[in-house]
Amino acid sequence: MAYEQFASQLAGILGRANVLLSEEDRKVYSYDGTSTWVHKPDLVVFPTSTEHVEAVLKLANENRIPVTPGEEAPTSVAARCRFVAGSPS
């Protein structure tokens, strides 16, 4: 599945406001408070219900796209999951 099609399907599930695709938006989630490791995620999603989480994971699994949960606030000083080339690092 093409990236654009996957992102479009996610927006259909979550609503466009809950899928971040822009370079600027993804940059916010590319590092933690330490700025030691910087890796931009391919996209960032905000599911708002258990059903959303289930649908996102099902779609990602069907298309063999890795998913790494992150924390809500991008300002944590603790080390968070980092993303490298579509995979968690």
C-alpha positions as CSV (number, residue, x, y, z in Angstrom):
1,M,0.0,0.0,0.0
2,A,1.3,3.4,-0.9
3,Y,2.1,5.8,2.0
4,E,-0.5,8.4,0.8
5,Q,-3.2,5.7,0.7
6,F,-2.3,4.5,4.1
7,A,-2.4,8.0,5.5
8,S,-5.7,8.7,3.8
9,Q,-7.2,5.5,5.4
10,L,-5.9,6.6,8.8
11,A,-7.5,10.0,8.4
12,G,-10.8,8.2,7.5
13,I,-10.6,6.3,10.7
14,L,-9.3,9.0,13.1
15,G,-10.3,12.2,11.4
16,R,-7.7,14.4,9.5
17,A,-6.9,16.5,12.6
18,N,-5.7,13.3,14.4
19,V,-3.1,12.3,11.7
20,L,0.0,14.5,11.5
21,L,1.8,14.3,8.2
22,S,3.6,17.6,7.7
23,E,7.3,18.0,8.1
24,E,6.8,20.6,10.8
25,D,4.3,18.5,12.8
26,R,6.5,15.3,12.6
27,K,9.6,17.3,13.7
28,V,8.0,18.0,17.1
29,Y,7.8,14.2,17.7
30,S,11.3,13.4,16.4
31,Y,13.1,14.0,19.6
32,D,12.6,13.9,23.4
33,G,13.7,16.6,25.9
34,T,17.3,15.6,25.6
35,S,17.6,16.1,21.8
36,T,20.3,13.3,21.8
37,W,18.6,11.2,19.1
38,V,16.6,12.9,16.4
39,H,14.6,10.7,14.0
40,K,11.4,11.9,12.4
41,P,8.4,9.5,12.4
42,D,6.7,8.8,9.1
43,L,3.5,10.1,10.6
44,V,1.9,10.6,14.0
45,V,-1.6,9.6,15.0
46,F,-3.9,10.3,17.9
47,P,-6.5,7.6,18.4
48,T,-9.2,8.8,20.8
49,S,-10.9,5.5,21.6
50,T,-10.2,1.8,21.9
51,E,-12.0,1.2,18.6
52,H,-9.6,3.7,16.9
53,V,-6.6,1.9,18.4
54,E,-7.9,-1.4,17.2
55,A,-8.6,-0.1,13.7
56,V,-5.2,1.6,13.3
57,L,-3.4,-1.5,14.5
58,K,-5.5,-3.8,12.2
59,L,-4.7,-1.6,9.1
60,A,-1.0,-1.4,10.0
61,N,-0.8,-5.1,10.5
62,E,-2.6,-5.9,7.2
63,N,0.0,-3.7,5.4
64,R,3.0,-4.8,7.5
65,I,3.6,-1.3,8.7
66,P,5.4,-1.1,12.1
67,V,3.7,0.9,14.9
68,T,5.5,2.2,17.9
69,P,3.4,3.7,20.7
70,G,4.8,7.0,22.0
71,E,3.8,9.2,24.9
72,E,1.4,12.1,24.6
73,A,3.6,15.0,25.4
74,P,6.6,15.7,23.1
75,T,8.4,17.6,25.9
76,S,9.4,14.7,28.1
77,V,13.0,14.6,29.2
78,A,12.9,10.8,29.5
79,A,14.0,8.8,26.5
80,R,11.1,8.0,24.2
81,C,10.8,5.5,21.4
82,R,12.7,6.7,18.4
83,F,11.8,5.9,14.8
84,V,14.3,5.0,12.1
85,A,13.2,4.3,8.5
86,G,9.7,3.3,9.5
87,S,11.0,1.1,12.3
88,P,11.4,1.6,16.1
89,S,15.0,2.1,17.2
